[in-house]
């Protein structure tokens, strides 16, 4: 009978659909840790690409697979002949010299602060985990670093290369596939 009590308790602890009250959690701690680690490990193992087929050839080691995936998508999206429209001979209205001068002025603290306050505060978090609400509520603390960033950009005219990084994730179009053409690339811009 005592064994059944232990098994029942274990079942309740490992069932993610069953929630414990705040009082019980604070006393017992998080008893689901082992279960959730197992779920995360199974998911990671399932989502890992162990080998990939590019142009009929399989690549198993991570470095060569990564290089072939990058080469495949660079070739796929490369334009031999640009298909862009040229606007030669079309007259456009120009901005005034005063407006042109405003475009090269330093960023003011009010300008940056107002822009951050106008953004939706629950936008997608950045890769560091901070969303716009963090910058809005902690402006007095982070404004020195943010304004330093904008001053640095204004002085040098270029962003840090890592600010324009993009992470590509391959989403399989069908289960149990190894062919690169059976994946859909998605990206996450890290600005």
Helices and strands as residue ranges (DSSP letters): H 2-14, H 22-28, H 33-47, E 52-54, E 57-59, H 62-77, H 97-103, H 109-118, H 132-137, H 139-156, G 161-164, E 165-172, G 180-182, E 183-190
